[in-house]
Amino acid sequence: MSLPNPADLIRQMAVDLRAHLARRAITEPRFIGIRTGGVWVAQALQEEMGDTSPMGTLDVSFYRDDFSQNGLHPQVRPSDLPFEIEGQHLVLIDDVLMSGRTIRAALNELFDYGRPASVTLVCLLDLDAGELPIRPNVLGATLSLAAHERVKLTGPAPLALERQDLASASAL
């Protein structure tokens, strides 16, 4: 099975997101990308939609429920939200939805900044491996992978998807 082209997914996601926002009568959404791949997808999506408003970025490392097991990742950077969260319509964007734990962590962090009017979840890929009841409102594609496989987004330009085999990586 070949992986989809991220540029094609972004184009369709822009169409779907416009329709979703129109149905909900949201005219001034605030875009927030989850580091790192979600920021890249958010930038590409904003560009495709012609939206030039400031974009927020979240680093959810401290909000992960596996923080005590995995420790601090050396690439942790502060979140940057250049707008109020309280009462805003947020578009939260991530690259790959797997267990749902990153999205849960992102929501926890966002609510520490205030109570948004709504949160629309947008994901490039759903790996259909959810551990939590979290589903995107706008989705590029769903992939079902073997337990030893993962997908990684590389970028930021161009965006590309790579299949990774954890079984062969651990054998090295």
N, C-alpha and C positions, 0 to 999 in steps of 0.2 A: 504494500500500500504506500503510495507516494504522499508526501505531506503537501497541504495546500499552500498556495502562494499568499504570503501575508498582504501584499498590495491589493490583491483581488478581494481578500476578506475585508480589508479596511474600507474599500469602496462600498461594498454591500452593507457593512456595519454603519457607515455614514447615512445611507438611505434609511436603514432600519431605525437608527437613533433619531433622525429627523422626524420620522413618523411617530415614534414613541413619545417624543417631547411634544409634538403637535397634539396628539390625543390627550395628553395631560395638561395642555395649555401652558407649558413651560417655555417662556420666551428668553430668559437669561440664565441658562444653566452655568454652573461653575465646575470646570473640569479639574479632576484630581487624578494623577497617575501614581500608582504604587511602584516604588523603586524595585528593580531597574527597568525591567521589560515593560511594565505598565506605563511608565513615563514615556518610553519610546512609542508605544501604541497610542497613548493619549496625544502626543505631538503629531503623529501621522494622521490621527482621526480629526484633530482640530484643523490641521492643514487641509484635509480633504473636504471638510465642512466650511472652510473659509472663515473660521472663528479665530479672531485675533485677541480674545480676552486673555488676561493672565491665567496661567495654569498653576495649580498647586501640586506639590509632590509630598508623598508620605513615605517614610521609612518606618516600617512597623516592627522592627527588630525587638524593641523593648516590650511590645505588646503581644508577642508570640507566646502561646501556651507551652511551647517547647524550649523557651529561652533557658531555663535552668538545666536542661539536658544538653543543649547545643552550645551554650555560651554566646558570647558576643562575636559577631562576624566582623572581621577587620575593616570592612567597607562601610560600616554604619555611618550615616550622615544625618543631620537633623532634618526634620520635616520642614517644608516651607509652604505656608498657606497665606498667599498675599491678599486674602479677602476674608470677611467674616463668615463663619459657619452658621451661626444662629439665623434661622429662618430662610436659609438659601436652599435652592434646588441643586443638589450635587450630582455630578456624573462621575462615579468612581470607576477607574479603569485599571484592569490588570491584564497581563499577557496570558497566563495559563492558570485555569482553575482546576485544582486537583482535589485536595481534601476539603477545602473551604476554610481552613484555619487562617490563611493570610487575610481573607476577606473579613473574617470575624475580628481579627486583630486590627484591621483598618477601621472597621466600624467603631470598635472600642476607642481607638485614638481620636477619631472624628468627634465622637460624643464628649470627649474630654475638652474639646474646643467650643462646644455649643450644641444646640439641638437644631439640626437642619430641618427644613420643611419636607424634603424628600431626598432619597438616595436612589439613583438609577445605577445598577451594576452593569458594566460592559466588560466582556472578556473576549480576547481573540480566540482562545481555544478552551473547551471544556473536555477534560480527560475522562469524564464519566466515572470518577473514582471518589465521589463525595463521602465524607465522614460526617458532615454537618448539613442541615437542610438549607443550603445556599444555592441559588440558581440565578444566572445572569438574566437581566431584562433584554439585553442585546448581546448576541453571540455570533462570532465569526463562523466557527465550526465545532463539531463534537468528534473526538477521536477516542476509540477504545484501543488501548495498548495492552500488551502482555505485562505481567507483574514486574518483569525485569527491565521494561522500557520506560523511557521518559522523553519528553520533547523540550528542547531549549530554544528560546528566541535569541538570535544574535542581532546586533545592530549598533548604532541606531540607523545608519543609512548605508546600504539598504537593509531593510528588515528581512531576515531569513529564519527558517525553522530547521533545526537539526534533530534527528532521531538519535537518542543515546541508549546504549545497551549497558545497563548496570552490571549484568552478569559477566560480560567480557571485561569491564573496567575493574571489577573486584578480583579477577583472576590474574591481573598484572602484578 
